Amino acid sequence: MPKVTVHLTADQLTQIRAELNRSGEPMSHLIRRAITAHLAGTVPVGRLEALRSARALWKGRKDLPDTGDLRSDSVRES
């Protein structure tokens, strides 16, 4: 496999290191997976699963205001 040098911003490197700590996979695997997902135009599977698992996070909660109430509070009356 050919080697490539990539220049990253400090923020990008920080985010990559955080993901490495979460996943435990080698940096090269993480970067190849991200490039493959980007080139395929897809959301990485782990992120998609996280979004799906949070889909109904607040459903059925009684300690939060009703969405309709929040919207009516933000509408300016004429």
BELKACOR-V712376 format. One record per residue. RES is the residue in one small letter. NEAR is the number of other ideal C-beta (glycine too) atoms within 8 Angstrom. Layout:
BEGIN
((RES/NEAR) (RES/NEAR))
END
This chain:
BEGIN
((m/2) (p/3) (k/4) (v/4) (t/4) (v/5) (h/3) (l/7) (t/5) (a/6) (d/6) (q/8) (l/9) (t/8) (q/8) (i/12) (r/8) (a/8) (e/9) (l/12) (n/7) (r/6) (s/8) (g/5) (e/6) (p/6) (m/7) (s/6) (h/8) (l/13) (i/10) (r/8) (r/9) (a/9) (i/8) (t/8) (a/10) (h/7) (l/6) (a/6) (g/4) (t/5) (v/7) (p/9) (v/6) (g/7) (r/8) (l/9) (e/8) (a/8) (l/9) (r/7) (s/6) (a/6) (r/6) (a/4) (l/5) (w/6) (k/5) (g/4) (r/6) (k/4) (d/3) (l/6) (p/5) (d/6) (t/6) (g/6) (d/8) (l/9) (r/8) (s/7) (d/6) (s/5) (v/6) (r/3) (e/3) (s/2))
END
